[in-house]
Amino acid sequence: MLLSSKLHSYAHAIKAVDSTRQAIAPQASTLGLTLETAMQTLDALHTLNIANGLDPVGRKVISESSTRGSIDQTRVCLGHHYADQTLYVEDEELVFKTRNSSRLFLHPKVVLKISQAPDMSTSLEQFTQMFESAALAIEILQVPFKGTAWTFEDRVCSNGMGHQLAIGEERTLSEKRKRNFSDVVNHAMFSLNRVRKDGSQLINYASGSDVAISSISELYEVFQRQCQIDGCSPFRQHDLISLNSICPPVKVNAGEAYACVSSGIDLGSIRIRFIQ
């Protein structure tokens, strides 16, 4: 009971960062949190967000690392995306106000839209057929913690530090593309560029095969594990589901713009500009 109270207090403290803009000390190590208890804190934060009027529109993969490893050795759980934290690109560019924040990072991702809710008996083939579209996206992270001593468990508690999700043009997945999507992503290349008036500078260039949890088949394993934990499906009909980041977090400041481009897979590019 005492630990449960502390988990809820930690969730309240993380939630309060949105309004106070005051960073807090990470507490996972102090509380001795495991992945399971960190997920309980995430659930408490989700409850607070729902009570605050946020509308859940999908799930996100929160993985320990963006470097590929055995899925059994990679600690993974699912976070949440909310409607007022999901931004769509207009006129091929999204403008985001930093509001003087100095702890903003971005994560390029692939986002999938699911046509119907799977259940615990859904096979991988059936699961693959449920995805109707895909898009490139950029998730904006806002680190709520002081310093750099936060752990993976702290990241889980704070919903993967997710703040906003910018989604590019959705591309419909044909039956053939659905069947081959995992292989295509594994062979695709993704580039992240810093864009200035005098040109663009390549920041990161990554292969889909080097990214943990980057395909439908890997997402299916996460889905099955989450089903066992929750006792029910974690996905709803028409959910937007973002896979793990294509590259490590990139720190951003006002006055910068970034573009993410894919090759080897038919996804529209996405660009975002940060202003103060």
N, C-alpha and C positions, 0 to 999 in steps of 0.2 A: 504493500500500500504506500509506503514511504517513497519507494522508487517511482511508482506511478505518479505520485504528486510532483516529484522532481522533474519527471519527463514532461508533464503538462506545463510546469513553470518554465522549462526550457523552451517549449513550443511558444508560449506567450512572449518570452523575451525575444525570440527570433521574429515573431510577428510584429512586435513593437518597433523593430528597426525600420519598417516601411514608413511609419509616421514620424518617428523621432530623428531618423537619419543618423543615429548614434550607434557606432559599431559596438558589439558586445564581445566578451571573452568567450572563446570556444569552451564547451563544458563536457564534451564526450569523454575525454580522458579522465577528468575529475570524477564524473559519475560512473566511470567504468562501463560505458555502453558497449554492447555487442551490436552486430548488424541487426539482430532481432529487436533489441530494445531501441535502437536508432529508428527502425521502421515504425515502432510504436509512437515515437516522438513525431515522425513524419505524419502518421495518421492523426495525431492530436492537432498538428498544424493544419492539416487538411480540414478537419472539423471546424477549426477557427475560421478558415478562409470561407467555408460554406456558410457559416453563421454570419460572416461579414458581407454576404451577398455575392460572392464570386461563383460563377457558373463553370463547373468542370466540363471541358470539351475534349479531353484526351489524356493519354499517359505518356510518360517519357522514360527512357532507359537511363538509370543512374548506375554507372559502372566505375569500378575502382581505377581503371586506367584506360587510356586510349591506345595503348599498345597491346596487340593481340596476345592472348595467352589461352590456355585451356579453359573452356567455359566452366568446368567444374572447379577450377582454381581461381576464377575471377569472381569477386563478390559483386553481385548485381541485384538491384531491386527496381521497382517502378515508382516514379514520382507522378506529378499531376501538372496538366496545363489548364489554364482558366481563360474564359472568353475575353475578359478585359485585359488579359496579358498576352493575347494572341493578335498580332498585327499583320495586316496584309499589305503587300507592296502596291504602290500606285505610281503610274508614270515611270516604271522601271527603277524607282528609287524610293527608299524609305528614309525619312528624316527622324532622328531620335534625339530628344533633349536630355542631356546628361545631368542637368540640374546641379552642376558643380560637384557631382560625385567623382571621387578619385579612385574608386574600387570597382570599376566596371570592366568586364571581360566579355569576349564573344566566343561562341562555339558554332562553327558551321555544322549542319546536320542534314540528314535525309529524313523527310517526314512522309508517312504513309497514312492513307485514309481507308478505314475498314468499313465495308458495306453492311455487315451484320455482326452481332455479338457471337463469338465462339463460346463453346462450353468445354467442360473437362473431357468430353469424349471426342472432341474435334481432332482429326488427324492432321498431319503436316500438309498433306495435299489439299484437304478442305480449308485449312487455315490460309494457305497461299492463295487459294481462289477467292477469299473474302476481301482481298485488298483491291480497291478500285482505282486509286490514283497515287502518284508520288510527286514530291517536290523537294527542291533544295530549300533550306531554311537557315536562319541565323538566330541562335538563342543568345540573349543578352543576360549575362550573369552579374549579380550584384553581391559581392562578398560581404556578409553581415558581421564578420568576425575581425577582431583586432589582430594585428600581426600576421604571422604565417604558420602558426603552430596548430592550426585546425587539422583534423583527421578526416579520413573517409567517412567515419560515422557522423561527424559534424556536418559533412556535406549532405549525407542522407537526411539528417534531421531538418536541414534547411531547404528540403525539396531540390537538392542539387544546385542550390543557389540561384535557381532560375528566376528571372525577373520579367522578361518579355520574350516573345517568340515571333520573329518576322518570317513569314512564309512566302516563298516565291510562287510562280505560276504552277498550278497543279497540272500534271500530265496524266491522261487516262492510261491505265495499264491494260493492254490487250491480253487475251487468253495466253498467247505465246509468251508475252513479256512477264506475265504473272509466274508462269512455270520456270522461266529462266532468270527471274529477277535477282535471286541470290548470287548466281554465277556472274551475272552482268555487273553487279555492284562490286564483287570481289575483284573483277578485272578493270573496273573503271578507275580513273584518276581524278582527283579533286584539287583545285588550286585556290588559295586565298591570297588576294592582292590588296595592298594599301594603295588607294587611288588619290592622286593629287592632280593639280592643274597641268603640271608638266609631264604627266604620265603615271604609270602604275609600277609598283614594286612588289615582286613576288615575296610573300611572307611564309607560305607553307605549301608544299606540294605532296599529296599523300595518295597512296593506293588504297582502294577499298579493302584489299586483302590484309592490310596492316592495321585495320581498325577493329577493335573489339566490339562485338555486337553490332554488325553493320548490315546484316542480311535477314531475310524473313526466316530462314531456317534457324538462325541463332536466336532471333526474337521468339520463335516458337518454344525453344527450350526455356527462355525466361518466362514466357506465358505459362507453361506447364508448372514451373516451380512456384510462381505466384499463385496459381490455382490451388496448389497444395497448401500454401500458407493461408490464403483467404477462405478456402472452402468454396469458392465460386469464381466465375470468370472476372478478371480485372478489366476487361474491355467491354465497351458498350457499342451499340450500333452507331455508325458515323463518327466514331472517335478518330481524332488525329493522334497518331503515335509517332513520336520522334525517336530515332535510333541514336546510338552513342555518337559522340562528337567525332568529326572527321580528323581533327587535329587538336593538339593541346590548347588550353585557353590562351587567348591573345588579349593583352591589356589595351584598352582604348581610351582616348581623350577627345575632348571637344575639338572640332576642326578637322577631324580625320574621317575618311570614307573607306569602306572595304567592299570588295566584290568577291563572291564565291562562284566558281565556274566548274562544271564537270565535263569530262570527255570520256567517251566510251559508253556513256549512258545518256539517254535523251531527256535531260532535265534542264529547264530554263535557268539562266544565271540569276543571282540575287545580289542586290547592292544596297548598302545602308550607310547613311551619312550621319555623323554625330555633331550636334551643335549644343552650345551652352544654354 
